[in-house]
Amino acid sequence: MPPDNAQALAQAILKLLENPPPAARVGAQGCSRALAALGMNRMLKRIDTFYCRALGPSHGAPAPRQTVQHA
């Protein structure tokens, strides 16, 4: 759907409001995408990468890790 098509967006929203099971699936998919893009693991990985690159090898910094563990 084109981002500037308000009528299509309104129709899609009404269709979801009239059909709770598909609406629940869309909501769960959106939540998963948001957590992947903005969740704690993503944030920790970006911070780890930032500091490893900022310090650089001349300061003995490790290469950014593929996975970052948190408590």
C-alpha positions as CSV (number, residue, x, y, z in Angstrom):
1,M,0.0,0.0,0.0
2,P,1.4,3.4,-0.9
3,P,2.3,5.5,2.2
4,D,0.3,8.5,0.9
5,N,-3.0,6.6,0.3
6,A,-5.1,7.5,3.4
7,Q,-8.2,5.8,2.0
8,A,-6.4,2.5,1.5
9,L,-5.0,2.7,5.0
10,A,-8.5,3.5,6.4
11,Q,-10.0,0.5,4.6
12,A,-7.2,-1.8,5.8
13,I,-7.7,-0.7,9.4
14,L,-11.5,-1.2,9.2
15,K,-10.9,-4.7,7.7
16,L,-8.7,-5.5,10.7
17,L,-11.2,-4.1,13.2
18,E,-13.8,-6.4,11.7
19,N,-11.6,-9.5,11.8
20,P,-9.9,-10.0,15.2
21,P,-7.8,-13.1,14.4
22,P,-5.9,-11.5,11.5
23,A,-5.6,-8.3,13.5
24,A,-4.0,-10.3,16.3
25,R,-1.5,-11.9,13.9
26,V,-0.7,-8.5,12.4
27,G,-0.2,-7.1,15.9
28,A,2.1,-10.0,16.9
29,Q,4.2,-9.6,13.7
30,G,4.5,-5.8,14.4
31,C,5.6,-6.5,18.0
32,S,8.2,-9.0,16.8
33,R,9.6,-6.5,14.2
34,A,9.7,-3.7,16.8
35,L,11.6,-5.9,19.3
36,A,14.1,-7.0,16.6
37,A,14.7,-3.4,15.5
38,L,14.5,-1.6,18.8
39,G,14.8,-4.2,21.6
40,M,17.4,-4.7,24.3
41,N,19.5,-7.1,22.2
42,R,19.7,-4.7,19.3
43,M,20.6,-1.8,21.6
44,L,23.3,-3.8,23.4
45,K,24.9,-4.9,20.1
46,R,24.9,-1.3,18.8
47,I,26.5,0.0,22.0
48,D,29.1,-2.8,22.0
49,T,30.0,-2.1,18.3
50,F,30.2,1.7,19.0
51,Y,32.7,1.3,21.9
52,C,34.8,-1.3,20.2
53,R,35.2,0.9,17.1
54,A,35.6,4.1,19.1
55,L,38.5,2.6,21.2
56,G,40.0,0.9,18.1
57,P,42.7,-1.7,18.0
58,S,45.4,0.8,19.1
59,H,43.8,0.8,22.6
60,G,43.5,-3.0,22.7
61,A,39.8,-2.9,22.1
62,P,38.2,-6.2,21.0
63,A,36.4,-6.6,17.7
64,P,32.6,-6.1,18.1
65,R,31.0,-9.3,19.2
66,Q,28.4,-11.1,17.1
67,T,26.1,-11.6,20.1
68,V,26.0,-9.6,23.3
69,Q,24.7,-11.1,26.5
70,H,22.8,-9.2,29.1
71,A,21.5,-10.1,32.6
